[in-house]
Amino acid sequence: MKARPGFVSLQMHTGTADSQLLMNVAVWESTEALATAFGSPEFQLMAAEFPDDIVSYPHIFEQIDV
């Protein structure tokens, strides 16, 4: 995905205290660029090979000032 047009950056986070959770925070230039990357044949082939016990909850967020 990092080679796809519109990709900006990526950070991976893991839970603490024996958590099995991973959080992938990816920044894209636009929602359209992300949708195109998800729809690519390369991503579809890779996603089809994920183990059955992998659960994903994709969300699109908008940065806000704090």
Phi and psi restraints in degrees (range 20) as a CNS / XPLOR table:
assign (resid 1 and name C) (resid 2 and name N)
       (resid 2 and name CA) (resid 2 and name C) 1.0 -63.1 20.0 2
assign (resid 2 and name N) (resid 2 and name CA)
       (resid 2 and name C) (resid 3 and name N) 1.0 -22.7 20.0 2
assign (resid 2 and name C) (resid 3 and name N)
       (resid 3 and name CA) (resid 3 and name C) 1.0 -88.2 20.0 2
assign (resid 3 and name N) (resid 3 and name CA)
       (resid 3 and name C) (resid 4 and name N) 1.0 -6.6 20.0 2
assign (resid 3 and name C) (resid 4 and name N)
       (resid 4 and name CA) (resid 4 and name C) 1.0 -74.9 20.0 2
assign (resid 4 and name N) (resid 4 and name CA)
       (resid 4 and name C) (resid 5 and name N) 1.0 145.6 20.0 2
assign (resid 4 and name C) (resid 5 and name N)
       (resid 5 and name CA) (resid 5 and name C) 1.0 -58.4 20.0 2
assign (resid 5 and name N) (resid 5 and name CA)
       (resid 5 and name C) (resid 6 and name N) 1.0 136.6 20.0 2
assign (resid 5 and name C) (resid 6 and name N)
       (resid 6 and name CA) (resid 6 and name C) 1.0 95.6 20.0 2
assign (resid 6 and name N) (resid 6 and name CA)
       (resid 6 and name C) (resid 7 and name N) 1.0 -9.9 20.0 2
assign (resid 6 and name C) (resid 7 and name N)
       (resid 7 and name CA) (resid 7 and name C) 1.0 -70.9 20.0 2
assign (resid 7 and name N) (resid 7 and name CA)
       (resid 7 and name C) (resid 8 and name N) 1.0 135.8 20.0 2
assign (resid 7 and name C) (resid 8 and name N)
       (resid 8 and name CA) (resid 8 and name C) 1.0 -111.5 20.0 2
assign (resid 8 and name N) (resid 8 and name CA)
       (resid 8 and name C) (resid 9 and name N) 1.0 -56.9 20.0 2
assign (resid 8 and name C) (resid 9 and name N)
       (resid 9 and name CA) (resid 9 and name C) 1.0 -160.3 20.0 2
assign (resid 9 and name N) (resid 9 and name CA)
       (resid 9 and name C) (resid 10 and name N) 1.0 169.3 20.0 2
assign (resid 9 and name C) (resid 10 and name N)
       (resid 10 and name CA) (resid 10 and name C) 1.0 -147.3 20.0 2
assign (resid 10 and name N) (resid 10 and name CA)
       (resid 10 and name C) (resid 11 and name N) 1.0 140.0 20.0 2
assign (resid 10 and name C) (resid 11 and name N)
       (resid 11 and name CA) (resid 11 and name C) 1.0 -134.5 20.0 2
assign (resid 11 and name N) (resid 11 and name CA)
       (resid 11 and name C) (resid 12 and name N) 1.0 134.1 20.0 2
assign (resid 11 and name C) (resid 12 and name N)
       (resid 12 and name CA) (resid 12 and name C) 1.0 -108.4 20.0 2
assign (resid 12 and name N) (resid 12 and name CA)
       (resid 12 and name C) (resid 13 and name N) 1.0 137.9 20.0 2
assign (resid 12 and name C) (resid 13 and name N)
       (resid 13 and name CA) (resid 13 and name C) 1.0 -127.6 20.0 2
assign (resid 13 and name N) (resid 13 and name CA)
       (resid 13 and name C) (resid 14 and name N) 1.0 145.0 20.0 2
assign (resid 13 and name C) (resid 14 and name N)
       (resid 14 and name CA) (resid 14 and name C) 1.0 -121.5 20.0 2
assign (resid 14 and name N) (resid 14 and name CA)
       (resid 14 and name C) (resid 15 and name N) 1.0 147.3 20.0 2
assign (resid 14 and name C) (resid 15 and name N)
       (resid 15 and name CA) (resid 15 and name C) 1.0 -69.0 20.0 2
assign (resid 15 and name N) (resid 15 and name CA)
       (resid 15 and name C) (resid 16 and name N) 1.0 160.4 20.0 2
assign (resid 15 and name C) (resid 16 and name N)
       (resid 16 and name CA) (resid 16 and name C) 1.0 -102.4 20.0 2
assign (resid 16 and name N) (resid 16 and name CA)
       (resid 16 and name C) (resid 17 and name N) 1.0 177.0 20.0 2
assign (resid 16 and name C) (resid 17 and name N)
       (resid 17 and name CA) (resid 17 and name C) 1.0 55.5 20.0 2
assign (resid 17 and name N) (resid 17 and name CA)
       (resid 17 and name C) (resid 18 and name N) 1.0 51.6 20.0 2
assign (resid 17 and name C) (resid 18 and name N)
       (resid 18 and name CA) (resid 18 and name C) 1.0 65.9 20.0 2
assign (resid 18 and name N) (resid 18 and name CA)
       (resid 18 and name C) (resid 19 and name N) 1.0 19.1 20.0 2
assign (resid 18 and name C) (resid 19 and name N)
       (resid 19 and name CA) (resid 19 and name C) 1.0 -65.6 20.0 2
assign (resid 19 and name N) (resid 19 and name CA)
       (resid 19 and name C) (resid 20 and name N) 1.0 145.4 20.0 2
assign (resid 19 and name C) (resid 20 and name N)
       (resid 20 and name CA) (resid 20 and name C) 1.0 -98.1 20.0 2
assign (resid 20 and name N) (resid 20 and name CA)
       (resid 20 and name C) (resid 21 and name N) 1.0 6.6 20.0 2
assign (resid 20 and name C) (resid 21 and name N)
       (resid 21 and name CA) (resid 21 and name C) 1.0 -86.2 20.0 2
assign (resid 21 and name N) (resid 21 and name CA)
       (resid 21 and name C) (resid 22 and name N) 1.0 142.5 20.0 2
assign (resid 21 and name C) (resid 22 and name N)
       (resid 22 and name CA) (resid 22 and name C) 1.0 -123.6 20.0 2
assign (resid 22 and name N) (resid 22 and name CA)
       (resid 22 and name C) (resid 23 and name N) 1.0 142.8 20.0 2
assign (resid 22 and name C) (resid 23 and name N)
       (resid 23 and name CA) (resid 23 and name C) 1.0 -125.3 20.0 2
assign (resid 23 and name N) (resid 23 and name CA)
       (resid 23 and name C) (resid 24 and name N) 1.0 125.6 20.0 2
assign (resid 23 and name C) (resid 24 and name N)
       (resid 24 and name CA) (resid 24 and name C) 1.0 -106.0 20.0 2
assign (resid 24 and name N) (resid 24 and name CA)
       (resid 24 and name C) (resid 25 and name N) 1.0 116.0 20.0 2
assign (resid 24 and name C) (resid 25 and name N)
       (resid 25 and name CA) (resid 25 and name C) 1.0 -109.7 20.0 2
assign (resid 25 and name N) (resid 25 and name CA)
       (resid 25 and name C) (resid 26 and name N) 1.0 105.3 20.0 2
assign (resid 25 and name C) (resid 26 and name N)
       (resid 26 and name CA) (resid 26 and name C) 1.0 -110.5 20.0 2
assign (resid 26 and name N) (resid 26 and name CA)
       (resid 26 and name C) (resid 27 and name N) 1.0 140.4 20.0 2
assign (resid 26 and name C) (resid 27 and name N)
       (resid 27 and name CA) (resid 27 and name C) 1.0 -109.5 20.0 2
assign (resid 27 and name N) (resid 27 and name CA)
       (resid 27 and name C) (resid 28 and name N) 1.0 129.2 20.0 2
assign (resid 27 and name C) (resid 28 and name N)
       (resid 28 and name CA) (resid 28 and name C) 1.0 -122.0 20.0 2
assign (resid 28 and name N) (resid 28 and name CA)
       (resid 28 and name C) (resid 29 and name N) 1.0 153.7 20.0 2
assign (resid 28 and name C) (resid 29 and name N)
       (resid 29 and name CA) (resid 29 and name C) 1.0 -64.1 20.0 2
assign (resid 29 and name N) (resid 29 and name CA)
       (resid 29 and name C) (resid 30 and name N) 1.0 -31.0 20.0 2
assign (resid 29 and name C) (resid 30 and name N)
       (resid 30 and name CA) (resid 30 and name C) 1.0 -159.2 20.0 2
assign (resid 30 and name N) (resid 30 and name CA)
       (resid 30 and name C) (resid 31 and name N) 1.0 161.8 20.0 2
assign (resid 30 and name C) (resid 31 and name N)
       (resid 31 and name CA) (resid 31 and name C) 1.0 -62.5 20.0 2
assign (resid 31 and name N) (resid 31 and name CA)
       (resid 31 and name C) (resid 32 and name N) 1.0 -35.8 20.0 2
assign (resid 31 and name C) (resid 32 and name N)
       (resid 32 and name CA) (resid 32 and name C) 1.0 -63.8 20.0 2
assign (resid 32 and name N) (resid 32 and name CA)
       (resid 32 and name C) (resid 33 and name N) 1.0 -40.8 20.0 2
assign (resid 32 and name C) (resid 33 and name N)
       (resid 33 and name CA) (resid 33 and name C) 1.0 -63.7 20.0 2
assign (resid 33 and name N) (resid 33 and name CA)
       (resid 33 and name C) (resid 34 and name N) 1.0 -40.8 20.0 2
assign (resid 33 and name C) (resid 34 and name N)
       (resid 34 and name CA) (resid 34 and name C) 1.0 -64.4 20.0 2
assign (resid 34 and name N) (resid 34 and name CA)
       (resid 34 and name C) (resid 35 and name N) 1.0 -45.4 20.0 2
assign (resid 34 and name C) (resid 35 and name N)
       (resid 35 and name CA) (resid 35 and name C) 1.0 -61.6 20.0 2
assign (resid 35 and name N) (resid 35 and name CA)
       (resid 35 and name C) (resid 36 and name N) 1.0 -39.2 20.0 2
assign (resid 35 and name C) (resid 36 and name N)
       (resid 36 and name CA) (resid 36 and name C) 1.0 -64.8 20.0 2
assign (resid 36 and name N) (resid 36 and name CA)
       (resid 36 and name C) (resid 37 and name N) 1.0 -41.9 20.0 2
assign (resid 36 and name C) (resid 37 and name N)
       (resid 37 and name CA) (resid 37 and name C) 1.0 -64.1 20.0 2
assign (resid 37 and name N) (resid 37 and name CA)
       (resid 37 and name C) (resid 38 and name N) 1.0 -44.5 20.0 2
assign (resid 37 and name C) (resid 38 and name N)
       (resid 38 and name CA) (resid 38 and name C) 1.0 -62.6 20.0 2
assign (resid 38 and name N) (resid 38 and name CA)
       (resid 38 and name C) (resid 39 and name N) 1.0 -32.9 20.0 2
assign (resid 38 and name C) (resid 39 and name N)
       (resid 39 and name CA) (resid 39 and name C) 1.0 -83.7 20.0 2
assign (resid 39 and name N) (resid 39 and name CA)
       (resid 39 and name C) (resid 40 and name N) 1.0 -5.2 20.0 2
assign (resid 39 and name C) (resid 40 and name N)
       (resid 40 and name CA) (resid 40 and name C) 1.0 -67.0 20.0 2
assign (resid 40 and name N) (resid 40 and name CA)
       (resid 40 and name C) (resid 41 and name N) 1.0 145.4 20.0 2
assign (resid 40 and name C) (resid 41 and name N)
       (resid 41 and name CA) (resid 41 and name C) 1.0 -57.1 20.0 2
assign (resid 41 and name N) (resid 41 and name CA)
       (resid 41 and name C) (resid 42 and name N) 1.0 -36.1 20.0 2
assign (resid 41 and name C) (resid 42 and name N)
       (resid 42 and name CA) (resid 42 and name C) 1.0 -62.0 20.0 2
assign (resid 42 and name N) (resid 42 and name CA)
       (resid 42 and name C) (resid 43 and name N) 1.0 -45.1 20.0 2
assign (resid 42 and name C) (resid 43 and name N)
       (resid 43 and name CA) (resid 43 and name C) 1.0 -67.6 20.0 2
assign (resid 43 and name N) (resid 43 and name CA)
       (resid 43 and name C) (resid 44 and name N) 1.0 -41.4 20.0 2
assign (resid 43 and name C) (resid 44 and name N)
       (resid 44 and name CA) (resid 44 and name C) 1.0 -60.7 20.0 2
assign (resid 44 and name N) (resid 44 and name CA)
       (resid 44 and name C) (resid 45 and name N) 1.0 -40.7 20.0 2
assign (resid 44 and name C) (resid 45 and name N)
       (resid 45 and name CA) (resid 45 and name C) 1.0 -65.2 20.0 2
assign (resid 45 and name N) (resid 45 and name CA)
       (resid 45 and name C) (resid 46 and name N) 1.0 -43.3 20.0 2
assign (resid 45 and name C) (resid 46 and name N)
       (resid 46 and name CA) (resid 46 and name C) 1.0 -64.5 20.0 2
assign (resid 46 and name N) (resid 46 and name CA)
       (resid 46 and name C) (resid 47 and name N) 1.0 -45.3 20.0 2
assign (resid 46 and name C) (resid 47 and name N)
       (resid 47 and name CA) (resid 47 and name C) 1.0 -64.1 20.0 2
assign (resid 47 and name N) (resid 47 and name CA)
       (resid 47 and name C) (resid 48 and name N) 1.0 -32.9 20.0 2
assign (resid 47 and name C) (resid 48 and name N)
       (resid 48 and name CA) (resid 48 and name C) 1.0 -66.3 20.0 2
assign (resid 48 and name N) (resid 48 and name CA)
       (resid 48 and name C) (resid 49 and name N) 1.0 -20.8 20.0 2
assign (resid 48 and name C) (resid 49 and name N)
       (resid 49 and name CA) (resid 49 and name C) 1.0 -95.1 20.0 2
assign (resid 49 and name N) (resid 49 and name CA)
       (resid 49 and name C) (resid 50 and name N) 1.0 0.3 20.0 2
assign (resid 49 and name C) (resid 50 and name N)
       (resid 50 and name CA) (resid 50 and name C) 1.0 -61.5 20.0 2
assign (resid 50 and name N) (resid 50 and name CA)
       (resid 50 and name C) (resid 51 and name N) 1.0 142.0 20.0 2
assign (resid 50 and name C) (resid 51 and name N)
       (resid 51 and name CA) (resid 51 and name C) 1.0 -59.7 20.0 2
assign (resid 51 and name N) (resid 51 and name CA)
       (resid 51 and name C) (resid 52 and name N) 1.0 151.0 20.0 2
assign (resid 51 and name C) (resid 52 and name N)
       (resid 52 and name CA) (resid 52 and name C) 1.0 -61.8 20.0 2
assign (resid 52 and name N) (resid 52 and name CA)
       (resid 52 and name C) (resid 53 and name N) 1.0 -24.7 20.0 2
assign (resid 52 and name C) (resid 53 and name N)
       (resid 53 and name CA) (resid 53 and name C) 1.0 -87.0 20.0 2
assign (resid 53 and name N) (resid 53 and name CA)
       (resid 53 and name C) (resid 54 and name N) 1.0 3.3 20.0 2
assign (resid 53 and name C) (resid 54 and name N)
       (resid 54 and name CA) (resid 54 and name C) 1.0 -82.1 20.0 2
assign (resid 54 and name N) (resid 54 and name CA)
       (resid 54 and name C) (resid 55 and name N) 1.0 124.5 20.0 2
assign (resid 54 and name C) (resid 55 and name N)
       (resid 55 and name CA) (resid 55 and name C) 1.0 -115.8 20.0 2
assign (resid 55 and name N) (resid 55 and name CA)
       (resid 55 and name C) (resid 56 and name N) 1.0 131.4 20.0 2
assign (resid 55 and name C) (resid 56 and name N)
       (resid 56 and name CA) (resid 56 and name C) 1.0 -122.5 20.0 2
assign (resid 56 and name N) (resid 56 and name CA)
       (resid 56 and name C) (resid 57 and name N) 1.0 139.7 20.0 2
assign (resid 56 and name C) (resid 57 and name N)
       (resid 57 and name CA) (resid 57 and name C) 1.0 -126.9 20.0 2
assign (resid 57 and name N) (resid 57 and name CA)
       (resid 57 and name C) (resid 58 and name N) 1.0 73.5 20.0 2
assign (resid 57 and name C) (resid 58 and name N)
       (resid 58 and name CA) (resid 58 and name C) 1.0 -67.8 20.0 2
assign (resid 58 and name N) (resid 58 and name CA)
       (resid 58 and name C) (resid 59 and name N) 1.0 139.6 20.0 2
assign (resid 58 and name C) (resid 59 and name N)
       (resid 59 and name CA) (resid 59 and name C) 1.0 -139.5 20.0 2
assign (resid 59 and name N) (resid 59 and name CA)
       (resid 59 and name C) (resid 60 and name N) 1.0 152.6 20.0 2
assign (resid 59 and name C) (resid 60 and name N)
       (resid 60 and name CA) (resid 60 and name C) 1.0 -112.1 20.0 2
assign (resid 60 and name N) (resid 60 and name CA)
       (resid 60 and name C) (resid 61 and name N) 1.0 127.1 20.0 2
assign (resid 60 and name C) (resid 61 and name N)
       (resid 61 and name CA) (resid 61 and name C) 1.0 -117.3 20.0 2
assign (resid 61 and name N) (resid 61 and name CA)
       (resid 61 and name C) (resid 62 and name N) 1.0 156.9 20.0 2
assign (resid 61 and name C) (resid 62 and name N)
       (resid 62 and name CA) (resid 62 and name C) 1.0 -117.1 20.0 2
assign (resid 62 and name N) (resid 62 and name CA)
       (resid 62 and name C) (resid 63 and name N) 1.0 130.8 20.0 2
assign (resid 62 and name C) (resid 63 and name N)
       (resid 63 and name CA) (resid 63 and name C) 1.0 -70.4 20.0 2
assign (resid 63 and name N) (resid 63 and name CA)
       (resid 63 and name C) (resid 64 and name N) 1.0 140.1 20.0 2
assign (resid 63 and name C) (resid 64 and name N)
       (resid 64 and name CA) (resid 64 and name C) 1.0 -125.6 20.0 2
assign (resid 64 and name N) (resid 64 and name CA)
       (resid 64 and name C) (resid 65 and name N) 1.0 157.3 20.0 2
assign (resid 64 and name C) (resid 65 and name N)
       (resid 65 and name CA) (resid 65 and name C) 1.0 -81.5 20.0 2
assign (resid 65 and name N) (resid 65 and name CA)
       (resid 65 and name C) (resid 66 and name N) 1.0 144.9 20.0 2
